[in-house]
Each structure stands twice: as C-alpha cells, then as structure tokens.
Amino acid sequence: MLYRKNVGSKEGWGRLLLGALIVAGSLMQLGTTPLGLAMAASGVFTALTGLFGYCPACAMVGRKLPRDGRR
C-alpha cells in the first residue's frame, strides 16, 4: 500500500453516500452547466475519498487512524 488510510470505515460510508447525493443534487438542480459539473466533480472526489479510505486534505493536517484501523 502506498498510503496509510486516514478515513475510518463508518466515515468512509458516509463520504460515499454524501458524495453520491452531491453528484445527484448538483446535476438535477444545475444540470450540465459549468457550475453543475464542478459541483458534481467535488461530489465524485468526496465519494472517492470514502471508497479508498484516504483523504489528501486530512493527510496535510496530519490526521491518522489508530493502529487498529477503527474510528
């Protein structure tokens, strides 16, 4: 593994769900306008951080999971 996970499993599921809601909401409300696509891209990024269990922004501030991997 090239990175150390910094997002717990419960938070990961929450990020995945929230990311999907952001994508759906932005595309339904704003359509394929530049703003709608930018918001959908942020939703995809949020979902991917939950899927992979790694958040680059959390890593920049030094967030780490406990050794047992639960949070």
N, CA, C and O atoms as a Maestro MAE file, in Angstrom:
{
 s_m_m2io_version
 :::
 2.0.0
}

f_m_ct {
 s_m_title
 :::
 protein
 m_atom[284] {
  # First column is atom index #
  i_m_mmod_type
  r_m_x_coord
  r_m_y_coord
  r_m_z_coord
  i_m_residue_number
  s_m_chain_name
  s_m_pdb_residue_name
  s_m_pdb_atom_name
  i_m_atomic_number
  :::
  1 25 0.840 -1.170 0.000 1 A "MET " " N  " 7
  2 3 0.000 0.000 0.000 1 A "MET " " CA " 6
  3 2 0.891 1.241 0.000 1 A "MET " " C  " 6
  4 15 1.857 1.319 0.759 1 A "MET " " O  " 8
  5 25 0.570 2.188 -0.835 2 A "LEU " " N  " 7
  6 3 1.381 3.391 -0.975 2 A "LEU " " CA " 6
  7 2 0.979 4.498 -0.013 2 A "LEU " " C  " 6
  8 15 1.685 5.499 0.105 2 A "LEU " " O  " 8
  9 25 -0.119 4.337 0.662 3 A "TYR " " N  " 7
  10 3 -0.592 5.376 1.562 3 A "TYR " " CA " 6
  11 2 -1.175 4.713 2.810 3 A "TYR " " C  " 6
  12 15 -1.535 3.536 2.793 3 A "TYR " " O  " 8
  13 25 -1.259 5.479 3.876 4 A "ARG " " N  " 7
  14 3 -1.873 4.994 5.102 4 A "ARG " " CA " 6
  15 2 -3.271 5.572 5.195 4 A "ARG " " C  " 6
  16 15 -3.448 6.786 5.103 4 A "ARG " " O  " 8
  17 25 -4.262 4.719 5.375 5 A "LYS " " N  " 7
  18 3 -5.646 5.184 5.436 5 A "LYS " " CA " 6
  19 2 -5.828 6.163 6.587 5 A "LYS " " C  " 6
  20 15 -5.301 5.968 7.682 5 A "LYS " " O  " 8
  21 25 -6.586 7.218 6.315 6 A "ASN " " N  " 7
  22 3 -6.861 8.204 7.351 6 A "ASN " " CA " 6
  23 2 -8.351 8.497 7.476 6 A "ASN " " C  " 6
  24 15 -8.741 9.476 8.112 6 A "ASN " " O  " 8
  25 25 -9.188 7.650 6.868 7 A "VAL " " N  " 7
  26 3 -10.633 7.773 6.959 7 A "VAL " " CA " 6
  27 2 -11.161 6.428 7.447 7 A "VAL " " C  " 6
  28 15 -10.909 5.396 6.825 7 A "VAL " " O  " 8
  29 25 -11.894 6.439 8.559 8 A "GLY " " N  " 7
  30 3 -12.441 5.213 9.125 8 A "GLY " " CA " 6
  31 2 -13.551 4.626 8.272 8 A "GLY " " C  " 6
  32 15 -14.019 5.263 7.328 8 A "GLY " " O  " 8
  33 25 -13.971 3.421 8.598 9 A "SER " " N  " 7
  34 3 -14.966 2.729 7.775 9 A "SER " " CA " 6
  35 2 -16.345 3.402 7.841 9 A "SER " " C  " 6
  36 15 -17.009 3.550 6.815 9 A "SER " " O  " 8
  37 25 -16.773 3.807 9.033 10 A "LYS " " N  " 7
  38 3 -18.071 4.482 9.129 10 A "LYS " " CA " 6
  39 2 -18.051 5.821 8.403 10 A "LYS " " C  " 6
  40 15 -18.997 6.166 7.695 10 A "LYS " " O  " 8
  41 25 -16.988 6.560 8.580 11 A "GLU " " N  " 7
  42 3 -16.862 7.845 7.888 11 A "GLU " " CA " 6
  43 2 -16.757 7.625 6.381 11 A "GLU " " C  " 6
  44 15 -17.268 8.422 5.595 11 A "GLU " " O  " 8
  45 25 -16.098 6.552 5.987 12 A "GLY " " N  " 7
  46 3 -15.980 6.237 4.562 12 A "GLY " " CA " 6
  47 2 -17.334 6.005 3.914 12 A "GLY " " C  " 6
  48 15 -17.603 6.497 2.818 12 A "GLY " " O  " 8
  49 25 -18.192 5.243 4.606 13 A "TRP " " N  " 7
  50 3 -19.543 5.026 4.078 13 A "TRP " " CA " 6
  51 2 -20.311 6.339 4.002 13 A "TRP " " C  " 6
  52 15 -21.048 6.580 3.046 13 A "TRP " " O  " 8
  53 25 -20.138 7.182 5.010 14 A "GLY " " N  " 7
  54 3 -20.811 8.487 4.998 14 A "GLY " " CA " 6
  55 2 -20.337 9.359 3.852 14 A "GLY " " C  " 6
  56 15 -21.142 10.025 3.200 14 A "GLY " " O  " 8
  57 25 -19.029 9.361 3.602 15 A "ARG " " N  " 7
  58 3 -18.491 10.148 2.491 15 A "ARG " " CA " 6
  59 2 -18.984 9.615 1.148 15 A "ARG " " C  " 6
  60 15 -19.274 10.387 0.234 15 A "ARG " " O  " 8
  61 25 -19.075 8.301 1.037 16 A "LEU " " N  " 7
  62 3 -19.562 7.694 -0.201 16 A "LEU " " CA " 6
  63 2 -21.011 8.100 -0.463 16 A "LEU " " C  " 6
  64 15 -21.360 8.480 -1.581 16 A "LEU " " O  " 8
  65 25 -21.849 8.021 0.563 17 A "LEU " " N  " 7
  66 3 -23.250 8.411 0.429 17 A "LEU " " CA " 6
  67 2 -23.384 9.901 0.148 17 A "LEU " " C  " 6
  68 15 -24.138 10.301 -0.739 17 A "LEU " " O  " 8
  69 25 -22.660 10.722 0.896 18 A "LEU " " N  " 7
  70 3 -22.731 12.171 0.703 18 A "LEU " " CA " 6
  71 2 -22.244 12.568 -0.694 18 A "LEU " " C  " 6
  72 15 -22.835 13.437 -1.337 18 A "LEU " " O  " 8
  73 25 -21.174 11.935 -1.157 19 A "GLY " " N  " 7
  74 3 -20.679 12.227 -2.498 19 A "GLY " " CA " 6
  75 2 -21.708 11.917 -3.567 19 A "GLY " " C  " 6
  76 15 -21.884 12.686 -4.512 19 A "GLY " " O  " 8
  77 25 -22.390 10.782 -3.416 20 A "ALA " " N  " 7
  78 3 -23.433 10.421 -4.387 20 A "ALA " " CA " 6
  79 2 -24.583 11.427 -4.347 20 A "ALA " " C  " 6
  80 15 -25.138 11.783 -5.387 20 A "ALA " " O  " 8
  81 25 -24.936 11.881 -3.153 21 A "LEU " " N  " 7
  82 3 -26.000 12.877 -3.043 21 A "LEU " " CA " 6
  83 2 -25.592 14.220 -3.646 21 A "LEU " " C  " 6
  84 15 -26.413 14.904 -4.257 21 A "LEU " " O  " 8
  85 25 -24.335 14.595 -3.478 22 A "ILE " " N  " 7
  86 3 -23.851 15.845 -4.068 22 A "ILE " " CA " 6
  87 2 -23.905 15.772 -5.597 22 A "ILE " " C  " 6
  88 15 -24.342 16.716 -6.255 22 A "ILE " " O  " 8
  89 25 -23.456 14.644 -6.152 23 A "VAL " " N  " 7
  90 3 -23.488 14.489 -7.611 23 A "VAL " " CA " 6
  91 2 -24.918 14.539 -8.115 23 A "VAL " " C  " 6
  92 15 -25.217 15.274 -9.056 23 A "VAL " " O  " 8
  93 25 -25.802 13.770 -7.504 24 A "ALA " " N  " 7
  94 3 -27.197 13.730 -7.959 24 A "ALA " " CA " 6
  95 2 -27.872 15.093 -7.809 24 A "ALA " " C  " 6
  96 15 -28.563 15.551 -8.719 24 A "ALA " " O  " 8
  97 25 -27.672 15.732 -6.667 25 A "GLY " " N  " 7
  98 3 -28.308 17.030 -6.439 25 A "GLY " " CA " 6
  99 2 -27.809 18.114 -7.374 25 A "GLY " " C  " 6
  100 15 -28.594 18.912 -7.886 25 A "GLY " " O  " 8
  101 25 -26.500 18.143 -7.596 26 A "SER " " N  " 7
  102 3 -25.964 19.197 -8.459 26 A "SER " " CA " 6
  103 2 -26.396 19.009 -9.907 26 A "SER " " C  " 6
  104 15 -26.702 19.984 -10.594 26 A "SER " " O  " 8
  105 25 -26.425 17.771 -10.374 27 A "LEU " " N  " 7
  106 3 -26.824 17.556 -11.765 27 A "LEU " " CA " 6
  107 2 -28.327 17.738 -11.958 27 A "LEU " " C  " 6
  108 15 -28.773 18.169 -13.021 27 A "LEU " " O  " 8
  109 25 -29.110 17.407 -10.925 28 A "MET " " N  " 7
  110 3 -30.557 17.602 -11.053 28 A "MET " " CA " 6
  111 2 -30.921 19.082 -10.974 28 A "MET " " C  " 6
  112 15 -31.806 19.535 -11.701 28 A "MET " " O  " 8
  113 25 -30.262 19.837 -10.113 29 A "GLN " " N  " 7
  114 3 -30.626 21.238 -9.920 29 A "GLN " " CA " 6
  115 2 -29.958 22.175 -10.924 29 A "GLN " " C  " 6
  116 15 -30.579 23.119 -11.414 29 A "GLN " " O  " 8
  117 25 -28.682 21.906 -11.226 30 A "LEU " " N  " 7
  118 3 -27.933 22.823 -12.087 30 A "LEU " " CA " 6
  119 2 -27.687 22.277 -13.486 30 A "LEU " " C  " 6
  120 15 -27.278 23.021 -14.377 30 A "LEU " " O  " 8
  121 25 -27.927 21.003 -13.687 31 A "GLY " " N  " 7
  122 3 -27.727 20.398 -14.995 31 A "GLY " " CA " 6
  123 2 -26.255 20.331 -15.367 31 A "GLY " " C  " 6
  124 15 -25.384 20.225 -14.503 31 A "GLY " " O  " 8
  125 25 -25.996 20.394 -16.656 32 A "THR " " N  " 7
  126 3 -24.618 20.283 -17.137 32 A "THR " " CA " 6
  127 2 -23.980 21.644 -17.375 32 A "THR " " C  " 6
  128 15 -23.154 21.804 -18.274 32 A "THR " " O  " 8
  129 25 -24.364 22.612 -16.569 33 A "THR " " N  " 7
  130 3 -23.710 23.917 -16.633 33 A "THR " " CA " 6
  131 2 -22.310 23.779 -16.024 33 A "THR " " C  " 6
  132 15 -22.039 22.804 -15.324 33 A "THR " " O  " 8
  133 25 -21.435 24.724 -16.276 34 A "PRO " " N  " 7
  134 3 -20.098 24.628 -15.672 34 A "PRO " " CA " 6
  135 2 -20.133 24.515 -14.144 34 A "PRO " " C  " 6
  136 15 -19.352 23.759 -13.567 34 A "PRO " " O  " 8
  137 25 -21.021 25.250 -13.492 35 A "LEU " " N  " 7
  138 3 -21.128 25.164 -12.042 35 A "LEU " " CA " 6
  139 2 -21.648 23.794 -11.610 35 A "LEU " " C  " 6
  140 15 -21.160 23.225 -10.634 35 A "LEU " " O  " 8
  141 25 -22.623 23.271 -12.323 36 A "GLY " " N  " 7
  142 3 -23.161 21.953 -12.003 36 A "GLY " " CA " 6
  143 2 -22.117 20.862 -12.162 36 A "GLY " " C  " 6
  144 15 -22.047 19.946 -11.343 36 A "GLY " " O  " 8
  145 25 -21.310 20.951 -13.201 37 A "LEU " " N  " 7
  146 3 -20.260 19.957 -13.420 37 A "LEU " " CA " 6
  147 2 -19.149 20.077 -12.381 37 A "LEU " " C  " 6
  148 15 -18.582 19.070 -11.955 37 A "LEU " " O  " 8
  149 25 -18.836 21.316 -11.972 38 A "ALA " " N  " 7
  150 3 -17.819 21.497 -10.939 38 A "ALA " " CA " 6
  151 2 -18.292 20.930 -9.607 38 A "ALA " " C  " 6
  152 15 -17.515 20.301 -8.888 38 A "ALA " " O  " 8
  153 25 -19.557 21.147 -9.274 39 A "MET " " N  " 7
  154 3 -20.086 20.588 -8.036 39 A "MET " " CA " 6
  155 2 -20.164 19.072 -8.110 39 A "MET " " C  " 6
  156 15 -19.906 18.393 -7.116 39 A "MET " " O  " 8
  157 25 -20.517 18.527 -9.275 40 A "ALA " " N  " 7
  158 3 -20.554 17.074 -9.433 40 A "ALA " " CA " 6
  159 2 -19.154 16.487 -9.282 40 A "ALA " " C  " 6
  160 15 -18.992 15.413 -8.703 40 A "ALA " " O  " 8
  161 25 -18.149 17.178 -9.794 41 A "ALA " " N  " 7
  162 3 -16.765 16.703 -9.650 41 A "ALA " " CA " 6
  163 2 -16.354 16.698 -8.186 41 A "ALA " " C  " 6
  164 15 -15.637 15.796 -7.752 41 A "ALA " " O  " 8
  165 25 -16.794 17.688 -7.415 42 A "SER " " N  " 7
  166 3 -16.469 17.683 -5.986 42 A "SER " " CA " 6
  167 2 -17.176 16.532 -5.279 42 A "SER " " C  " 6
  168 15 -16.634 15.964 -4.331 42 A "SER " " O  " 8
  169 25 -18.369 16.184 -5.725 43 A "GLY " " N  " 7
  170 3 -19.069 15.027 -5.167 43 A "GLY " " CA " 6
  171 2 -18.363 13.723 -5.488 43 A "GLY " " C  " 6
  172 15 -18.299 12.824 -4.650 43 A "GLY " " O  " 8
  173 25 -17.833 13.618 -6.701 44 A "VAL " " N  " 7
  174 3 -17.077 12.417 -7.086 44 A "VAL " " CA " 6
  175 2 -15.824 12.310 -6.231 44 A "VAL " " C  " 6
  176 15 -15.481 11.221 -5.769 44 A "VAL " " O  " 8
  177 25 -15.138 13.424 -6.014 45 A "PHE " " N  " 7
  178 3 -13.930 13.413 -5.186 45 A "PHE " " CA " 6
  179 2 -14.266 13.000 -3.757 45 A "PHE " " C  " 6
  180 15 -13.529 12.222 -3.151 45 A "PHE " " O  " 8
  181 25 -15.362 13.508 -3.215 46 A "THR " " N  " 7
  182 3 -15.784 13.136 -1.869 46 A "THR " " CA " 6
  183 2 -16.079 11.647 -1.778 46 A "THR " " C  " 6
  184 15 -15.681 10.989 -0.817 46 A "THR " " O  " 8
  185 25 -16.779 11.114 -2.782 47 A "ALA " " N  " 7
  186 3 -17.088 9.685 -2.787 47 A "ALA " " CA " 6
  187 2 -15.822 8.842 -2.901 47 A "ALA " " C  " 6
  188 15 -15.719 7.792 -2.268 47 A "ALA " " O  " 8
  189 25 -14.865 9.290 -3.696 48 A "LEU " " N  " 7
  190 3 -13.622 8.527 -3.849 48 A "LEU " " CA " 6
  191 2 -12.800 8.506 -2.570 48 A "LEU " " C  " 6
  192 15 -12.141 7.508 -2.278 48 A "LEU " " O  " 8
  193 25 -12.828 9.590 -1.802 49 A "THR " " N  " 7
  194 3 -12.097 9.574 -0.533 49 A "THR " " CA " 6
  195 2 -12.707 8.551 0.418 49 A "THR " " C  " 6
  196 15 -11.987 7.918 1.190 49 A "THR " " O  " 8
  197 25 -14.007 8.385 0.372 50 A "GLY " " N  " 7
  198 3 -14.655 7.369 1.188 50 A "GLY " " CA " 6
  199 2 -14.390 5.971 0.681 50 A "GLY " " C  " 6
  200 15 -14.219 5.041 1.469 50 A "GLY " " O  " 8
  201 25 -14.354 5.817 -0.626 51 A "LEU " " N  " 7
  202 3 -14.130 4.498 -1.220 51 A "LEU " " CA " 6
  203 2 -12.718 3.988 -0.954 51 A "LEU " " C  " 6
  204 15 -12.533 2.814 -0.635 51 A "LEU " " O  " 8
  205 25 -11.728 4.856 -1.083 52 A "PHE " " N  " 7
  206 3 -10.339 4.445 -0.891 52 A "PHE " " CA " 6
  207 2 -9.875 4.563 0.558 52 A "PHE " " C  " 6
  208 15 -8.869 3.961 0.933 52 A "PHE " " O  " 8
  209 25 -10.592 5.327 1.373 53 A "GLY " " N  " 7
  210 3 -10.206 5.472 2.770 53 A "GLY " " CA " 6
  211 2 -9.046 6.418 2.989 53 A "GLY " " C  " 6
  212 15 -8.391 6.367 4.030 53 A "GLY " " O  " 8
  213 25 -8.787 7.268 2.035 54 A "TYR " " N  " 7
  214 3 -7.677 8.209 2.132 54 A "TYR " " CA " 6
  215 2 -8.144 9.579 1.662 54 A "TYR " " C  " 6
  216 15 -8.713 9.716 0.579 54 A "TYR " " O  " 8
  217 25 -7.895 10.592 2.488 55 A "CYS " " N  " 7
  218 3 -8.257 11.963 2.149 55 A "CYS " " CA " 6
  219 2 -6.981 12.814 2.136 55 A "CYS " " C  " 6
  220 15 -6.351 12.971 3.182 55 A "CYS " " O  " 8
  221 25 -6.587 13.361 0.995 56 A "PRO " " N  " 7
  222 3 -5.370 14.171 0.936 56 A "PRO " " CA " 6
  223 2 -5.417 15.398 1.849 56 A "PRO " " C  " 6
  224 15 -4.396 15.773 2.426 56 A "PRO " " O  " 8
  225 25 -6.571 16.020 1.985 57 A "ALA " " N  " 7
  226 3 -6.676 17.193 2.854 57 A "ALA " " CA " 6
  227 2 -6.465 16.800 4.317 57 A "ALA " " C  " 6
  228 15 -5.836 17.535 5.078 57 A "ALA " " O  " 8
  229 25 -6.991 15.645 4.703 58 A "CYS " " N  " 7
  230 3 -6.779 15.162 6.081 58 A "CYS " " CA " 6
  231 2 -5.316 14.821 6.303 58 A "CYS " " C  " 6
  232 15 -4.789 15.030 7.396 58 A "CYS " " O  " 8
  233 25 -4.661 14.302 5.286 59 A "ALA " " N  " 7
  234 3 -3.244 13.955 5.409 59 A "ALA " " CA " 6
  235 2 -2.388 15.208 5.571 59 A "ALA " " C  " 6
  236 15 -1.383 15.182 6.281 59 A "ALA " " O  " 8
  237 25 -2.776 16.300 4.922 60 A "MET " " N  " 7
  238 3 -1.996 17.534 5.028 60 A "MET " " CA " 6
  239 2 -1.997 18.099 6.441 60 A "MET " " C  " 6
  240 15 -1.026 18.729 6.860 60 A "MET " " O  " 8
  241 25 -3.082 17.876 7.177 61 A "VAL " " N  " 7
  242 3 -3.143 18.387 8.543 61 A "VAL " " CA " 6
  243 2 -2.683 17.343 9.558 61 A "VAL " " C  " 6
  244 15 -2.727 17.590 10.763 61 A "VAL " " O  " 8
  245 25 -2.245 16.182 9.082 62 A "GLY " " N  " 7
  246 3 -1.656 15.178 9.952 62 A "GLY " " CA " 6
  247 2 -2.627 14.209 10.594 62 A "GLY " " C  " 6
  248 15 -2.293 13.597 11.608 62 A "GLY " " O  " 8
  249 25 -3.806 14.049 10.043 63 A "ARG " " N  " 7
  250 3 -4.789 13.128 10.607 63 A "ARG " " CA " 6
  251 2 -4.383 11.688 10.317 63 A "ARG " " C  " 6
  252 15 -4.013 11.355 9.192 63 A "ARG " " O  " 8
  253 25 -4.455 10.837 11.338 64 A "LYS " " N  " 7
  254 3 -4.134 9.421 11.189 64 A "LYS " " CA " 6
  255 2 -5.156 8.601 11.954 64 A "LYS " " C  " 6
  256 15 -5.720 9.067 12.943 64 A "LYS " " O  " 8
  257 25 -5.395 7.382 11.498 65 A "LEU " " N  " 7
  258 3 -6.254 6.457 12.210 65 A "LEU " " CA " 6
  259 2 -5.462 5.756 13.299 65 A "LEU " " C  " 6
  260 15 -4.242 5.635 13.192 65 A "LEU " " O  " 8
  261 25 -6.130 5.297 14.337 66 A "PRO " " N  " 7
  262 3 -5.435 4.475 15.326 66 A "PRO " " CA " 6
  263 2 -4.890 3.203 14.662 66 A "PRO " " C  " 6
  264 15 -5.331 2.839 13.571 66 A "PRO " " O  " 8
  265 25 -3.954 2.542 15.301 67 A "ARG " " N  " 7
  266 3 -3.304 1.359 14.716 67 A "ARG " " CA " 6
  267 2 -4.280 0.247 14.363 67 A "ARG " " C  " 6
  268 15 -4.038 -0.493 13.409 67 A "ARG " " O  " 8
  269 25 -5.394 0.104 15.114 68 A "ASP " " N  " 7
  270 3 -6.325 -0.975 14.822 68 A "ASP " " CA " 6
  271 2 -7.218 -0.657 13.623 68 A "ASP " " C  " 6
  272 15 -7.966 -1.529 13.179 68 A "ASP " " O  " 8
  273 25 -7.162 0.573 13.082 69 A "GLY " " N  " 7
  274 3 -7.882 0.937 11.870 69 A "GLY " " CA " 6
  275 2 -9.323 1.305 12.063 69 A "GLY " " C  " 6
  276 15 -10.017 1.577 11.083 69 A "GLY " " O  " 8
  277 25 -9.813 1.327 13.302 70 A "ARG " " N  " 7
  278 3 -11.219 1.675 13.544 70 A "ARG " " CA " 6
  279 2 -11.313 3.104 14.051 70 A "ARG " " C  " 6
  280 15 -10.404 3.625 14.698 70 A "ARG " " O  " 8
  281 25 -12.434 3.712 13.737 71 A "ARG " " N  " 7
  282 3 -12.699 5.048 14.246 71 A "ARG " " CA " 6
  283 2 -14.185 5.243 14.373 71 A "ARG " " C  " 6
  284 15 -14.634 6.312 14.788 71 A "ARG " " O  " 8
  :::
 }
 m_bond[283] {
  # First column is bond index #
  i_m_from
  i_m_to
  i_m_order
  :::
  1 1 2 1
  2 2 3 1
  3 3 4 2
  4 3 5 1
  5 5 6 1
  6 6 7 1
  7 7 8 2
  8 7 9 1
  9 9 10 1
  10 10 11 1
  11 11 12 2
  12 11 13 1
  13 13 14 1
  14 14 15 1
  15 15 16 2
  16 15 17 1
  17 17 18 1
  18 18 19 1
  19 19 20 2
  20 19 21 1
  21 21 22 1
  22 22 23 1
  23 23 24 2
  24 23 25 1
  25 25 26 1
  26 26 27 1
  27 27 28 2
  28 27 29 1
  29 29 30 1
  30 30 31 1
  31 31 32 2
  32 31 33 1
  33 33 34 1
  34 34 35 1
  35 35 36 2
  36 35 37 1
  37 37 38 1
  38 38 39 1
  39 39 40 2
  40 39 41 1
  41 41 42 1
  42 42 43 1
  43 43 44 2
  44 43 45 1
  45 45 46 1
  46 46 47 1
  47 47 48 2
  48 47 49 1
  49 49 50 1
  50 50 51 1
  51 51 52 2
  52 51 53 1
  53 53 54 1
  54 54 55 1
  55 55 56 2
  56 55 57 1
  57 57 58 1
  58 58 59 1
  59 59 60 2
  60 59 61 1
  61 61 62 1
  62 62 63 1
  63 63 64 2
  64 63 65 1
  65 65 66 1
  66 66 67 1
  67 67 68 2
  68 67 69 1
  69 69 70 1
  70 70 71 1
  71 71 72 2
  72 71 73 1
  73 73 74 1
  74 74 75 1
  75 75 76 2
  76 75 77 1
  77 77 78 1
  78 78 79 1
  79 79 80 2
  80 79 81 1
  81 81 82 1
  82 82 83 1
  83 83 84 2
  84 83 85 1
  85 85 86 1
  86 86 87 1
  87 87 88 2
  88 87 89 1
  89 89 90 1
  90 90 91 1
  91 91 92 2
  92 91 93 1
  93 93 94 1
  94 94 95 1
  95 95 96 2
  96 95 97 1
  97 97 98 1
  98 98 99 1
  99 99 100 2
  100 99 101 1
  101 101 102 1
  102 102 103 1
  103 103 104 2
  104 103 105 1
  105 105 106 1
  106 106 107 1
  107 107 108 2
  108 107 109 1
  109 109 110 1
  110 110 111 1
  111 111 112 2
  112 111 113 1
  113 113 114 1
  114 114 115 1
  115 115 116 2
  116 115 117 1
  117 117 118 1
  118 118 119 1
  119 119 120 2
  120 119 121 1
  121 121 122 1
  122 122 123 1
  123 123 124 2
  124 123 125 1
  125 125 126 1
  126 126 127 1
  127 127 128 2
  128 127 129 1
  129 129 130 1
  130 130 131 1
  131 131 132 2
  132 131 133 1
  133 133 134 1
  134 134 135 1
  135 135 136 2
  136 135 137 1
  137 137 138 1
  138 138 139 1
  139 139 140 2
  140 139 141 1
  141 141 142 1
  142 142 143 1
  143 143 144 2
  144 143 145 1
  145 145 146 1
  146 146 147 1
  147 147 148 2
  148 147 149 1
  149 149 150 1
  150 150 151 1
  151 151 152 2
  152 151 153 1
  153 153 154 1
  154 154 155 1
  155 155 156 2
  156 155 157 1
  157 157 158 1
  158 158 159 1
  159 159 160 2
  160 159 161 1
  161 161 162 1
  162 162 163 1
  163 163 164 2
  164 163 165 1
  165 165 166 1
  166 166 167 1
  167 167 168 2
  168 167 169 1
  169 169 170 1
  170 170 171 1
  171 171 172 2
  172 171 173 1
  173 173 174 1
  174 174 175 1
  175 175 176 2
  176 175 177 1
  177 177 178 1
  178 178 179 1
  179 179 180 2
  180 179 181 1
  181 181 182 1
  182 182 183 1
  183 183 184 2
  184 183 185 1
  185 185 186 1
  186 186 187 1
  187 187 188 2
  188 187 189 1
  189 189 190 1
  190 190 191 1
  191 191 192 2
  192 191 193 1
  193 193 194 1
  194 194 195 1
  195 195 196 2
  196 195 197 1
  197 197 198 1
  198 198 199 1
  199 199 200 2
  200 199 201 1
  201 201 202 1
  202 202 203 1
  203 203 204 2
  204 203 205 1
  205 205 206 1
  206 206 207 1
  207 207 208 2
  208 207 209 1
  209 209 210 1
  210 210 211 1
  211 211 212 2
  212 211 213 1
  213 213 214 1
  214 214 215 1
  215 215 216 2
  216 215 217 1
  217 217 218 1
  218 218 219 1
  219 219 220 2
  220 219 221 1
  221 221 222 1
  222 222 223 1
  223 223 224 2
  224 223 225 1
  225 225 226 1
  226 226 227 1
  227 227 228 2
  228 227 229 1
  229 229 230 1
  230 230 231 1
  231 231 232 2
  232 231 233 1
  233 233 234 1
  234 234 235 1
  235 235 236 2
  236 235 237 1
  237 237 238 1
  238 238 239 1
  239 239 240 2
  240 239 241 1
  241 241 242 1
  242 242 243 1
  243 243 244 2
  244 243 245 1
  245 245 246 1
  246 246 247 1
  247 247 248 2
  248 247 249 1
  249 249 250 1
  250 250 251 1
  251 251 252 2
  252 251 253 1
  253 253 254 1
  254 254 255 1
  255 255 256 2
  256 255 257 1
  257 257 258 1
  258 258 259 1
  259 259 260 2
  260 259 261 1
  261 261 262 1
  262 262 263 1
  263 263 264 2
  264 263 265 1
  265 265 266 1
  266 266 267 1
  267 267 268 2
  268 267 269 1
  269 269 270 1
  270 270 271 1
  271 271 272 2
  272 271 273 1
  273 273 274 1
  274 274 275 1
  275 275 276 2
  276 275 277 1
  277 277 278 1
  278 278 279 1
  279 279 280 2
  280 279 281 1
  281 281 282 1
  282 282 283 1
  283 283 284 2
  :::
 }
}
